[in-house]
Amino acid sequence: MAEPAFDLILRGGRVIDPANGIDAVMDVAITGDRIAAVATGLRGEQAREVIDVQGKLVTPGLIDTHAHVFQHVTGRFGLNADVCGVRSGVSTLVDQGGPSLMTLPAFRHYVAEPSNSRVLCFLSTYLVGGLEGHLYPQLYGPDCVDVDDTIRVGLENRDIVRGVKAHAEVGGKSRWGMDVIRKARDIARGLDVPLYIHLGQLWPEKEKGIVDPDSVIEELVPIMAEGDILAHPFTRHPGGFISTKSGDVHPIVKVALERGVRVDVGHGSHFSFDMARRVLDAGIIPDTLGADMHGYNTHVGSLSEAESEDNPFFGKVRFCLTHAMTELLALGLPMDTVIATATSNAARMIGMDDELGALTKGRIADIAVLDVHTGNFELTDNSGVSVKTDRAIMPAFSLRAGQYMAVDSPVVVEPMRLAS
């Protein structure tokens, strides 16, 4: 009797693979750690194991473009990588600004290497990295940036360093103008990687502050280049996409997009349904999603209730990457567009679209299997605004390099069901 051609067949799921233009009921076969076939009518006897995924979505492995998983080193801010990754149906995590030139070796040894999830990073601009979630602005000025050494360390670790992270917001601008952002740009150019910029107020303004929060993005955009990324387009905090003067999307955002600057949702504590509608109504569709879970905004963090109430980052809403995908669906984005934000577009953002983000024969078998529940659901943002939706995406299981990964993470929470 002939040996089976495949180790595993995922049979009969709705395959959505935006990179290859596929949206159809198909079978996906895996041999070892590679995708062996995407086809219809694969026979059960061709594989050692068959998993029936009828009624489920089968997509390329999910990529979370905004994670905070430098556990312990970044204090209460950093979560466990696998809790945010494979245990919640996500294959690849990109830590945004946790490790710095001084702490990157620890990030590699204690986080990236032992995790079952694939863990990458956007290297912090700042010497101290993301200590305690950037609570102390005195650590993040231009004197706390070393351009040359950050480039050196980044080049030595280019396999996991996929970009550079910095913050452009009113508290920082009131202290240092755009000096830190220019240094961050120089680091990114020296590494030939994207520059990822946080928008939305992070720190209190110093002394008299700045008169016009819109000046942050006005001065930021000329510094950015094609492939760089603006984060938090849906932020409810000043200094973002929405002009504080007009209440509409600032015109310079369109200028940035025309120059090839990309947009990452960076959900976290910044997501606002109201702001999202304004941005989407202006014709701006985010390229990537990014959950932005951390220890101050999820129920798996270590803050006490009292600490949580006093913390500027804290949000009481439970969420994860698939929950954020559900919110994009509720805002009217098509399913294939939502899937692309966490697969093909995300792979392109990190410069790995030749390896990840597609169900192409011969590629690594990172695959997500998702349930789409129907019913009456209520979603609530960090401002307390609620919307209703009739679909909710939940992870069923995933494959990471061909290995089955069960979903058992406490961050995975089904949206609130409403009575029919």
Disulfide bonds with the S-S distance in Angstrom:
none
